[in-house]
Amino acid sequence: MSSGSTTKAFGWRIFGLGAIALGIVCLILGDFHPGQPVPKDFPARGVLAHVVAGFMLVTGVAIESPRMRAWGAAALTAYFAFVVVLLMNGRQWLAHYAEFLPYESLAIQLAITAGGLIVYANSARIDAALAARLTRIARLAFGACLLVFGTAHFVYVDLTAPLVPGWLPPTQEFWAYATGCAHIAAGIAILTGVQARLAAILLTIMFVSFTVFVHAPMLVATPSNHWVWNENAVNIALIGAAWVVADSLGDGFSFSRLRGSA
């Protein structure tokens, strides 16, 4: 396989790194990340949190392996789809459906699920038509999540704006609204297929900028803040998810071409 092909699809590497980051952070903190709302009084909660953290770490490592990528992605996707999205966040949504926060939390977990499904569909030895259908379903789900992310920037502008570096002109509020609009525009592009690949690439760059300008500086400033550690790990996973969406919108490229390489 040529080095050019490797360059054309690199998102699975970052996505696997995101799963590893989530696993490591949860192992160190000894708890579920906020997007996995397990009740505090759940039986053996601490043990279960470590098991889940180890699971995310192992599946992330598997995704980094050409031979195990499909299995790792399948396991991670199944866990997020059925346990995190449906059971954990579904329960929260039913209890607080009139509030917006459960929608945003569910969308974050669904976006990670979509990234995992694309990695699986384009790495597993399955029928090409089925792989294409799964990839399209994942892209549509990811695009819908972006609409929720963008709306959250408007609904929670008072919480979003302070996260923007104060030195960045013109104002923190401007960037809160601008990035909200960017999320919505990217979601519409991916859902409609109009300039979808360009939108996914620009979205990936924006997510990377969030790490550079927001999450990493917050981690340096408040290294004992558990929420900040979780936010950094989740953002890495979202970078990977956005990247694999962009890769999947390429010229018929399949991650399975990387099997046995790297």
Buried (B, 14 or more C-beta within 10 A) or exposed (E): EEEEEBEBBBBBBBBBBBBBBBBBBBBEBEBBBEBBBBEEEEEEBEEEBBEBBEBBBBBBBBBBEBEBBBBBBBBBBBBBBEBBBBBBBBBBBEEEEEEBEBBBBBBBBBBBBBBBBBBBBBBBEBEEEEBBEBBBBBBEBBBBBBBBBBBBBBBBBEEBBEBBEEEEEEEBBEBBBBBBEBBBBBBBBBBEEEBBBEBBBBBBEBBBEBBEBBBBBBBEEEEEEBEBBBBBBBBBBBBBBBBBBBBBBEEEBBBBBBBEEE
